[in-house]
């Protein structure tokens, strides 16, 4: 799986940059940030993953509110990432 993630990572970075540039679809940027965070977690690049988890969380909280299921799932992903860094 790691080989696939290593190949996917630069594409996910590009996807995130394009999603950020599209100001009309902030949720796409959150999804791209989360996908990159998951990839980085699998590659054990947890500091980078943490940054992307926070990015996804901030976008989703702002658009969906604190209690939305997508926000809570993103919080859980961030919690797992932080635990991996301990």
C-alpha positions in Angstrom: 0.0 0.0 0.0 2.9 2.4 0.8 4.0 2.4 -2.8 0.6 3.4 -4.0 0.5 6.2 -1.4 3.9 7.4 -2.5 2.7 7.6 -6.1 -0.6 9.2 -5.1 0.8 11.9 -2.8 2.0 14.4 -5.4 -1.3 14.0 -7.3 -3.2 14.7 -4.0 -1.1 17.8 -3.4 -2.0 19.0 -6.9 -5.7 18.3 -6.3 -5.6 20.2 -3.1 -4.0 23.2 -4.7 -6.6 23.2 -7.5 -9.4 22.8 -4.9 -8.1 25.7 -2.9 -8.1 27.9 -6.0 -11.7 27.1 -6.7 -13.3 29.5 -4.1 -16.8 28.4 -5.1 -16.4 24.9 -3.7 -14.7 25.0 -0.3 -15.9 21.5 0.6 -13.9 20.1 -2.3 -10.8 21.7 -0.6 -11.7 20.1 2.7 -12.1 16.7 1.0 -8.8 17.1 -0.8 -7.1 18.1 2.4 -8.5 15.1 4.2 -7.5 12.7 1.4 -3.9 14.1 1.6 -4.0 13.8 5.4 -5.0 10.1 5.2 -2.3 9.4 2.6 0.4 11.2 4.8 -0.8 9.3 7.9 -0.3 6.0 6.0 3.2 7.2 5.0 3.9 8.1 8.6 4.3 11.8 7.7 2.2 12.7 10.6 3.3 16.4 11.0 2.1 17.1 7.4 -1.0 15.0 8.0 -1.8 17.0 11.0 -1.7 20.3 9.1 -4.1 18.9 6.4 -6.5 17.5 9.1 -6.6 20.9 10.7 -7.2 22.5 7.3 -10.1 20.1 6.5 -11.6 20.6 10.0 -11.5 24.4 9.8 -13.2 24.5 6.4 -15.9 22.0 7.5 -16.6 23.6 10.8 -17.0 27.0 9.1 -19.4 25.6 6.5 -21.3 22.8 8.3 -21.2 23.7 12.0 -19.7 21.9 15.0 -22.3 19.0 15.1 -22.2 17.9 11.5 -21.2 14.2 11.0 -18.5 15.2 8.5 -17.0 17.6 11.1 -17.0 14.9 13.8 -15.4 12.4 11.4 -12.7 14.9 10.6 -12.1 15.5 14.3 -11.7 11.7 14.8 -9.1 11.6 12.0 -7.2 14.4 13.6 -7.4 12.7 17.0 -5.9 9.5 15.5 -3.2 11.5 13.8 -2.2 13.2 17.0 -2.2 9.8 18.8 0.2 8.5 16.2 2.6 11.3 17.0 2.9 10.4 20.8 
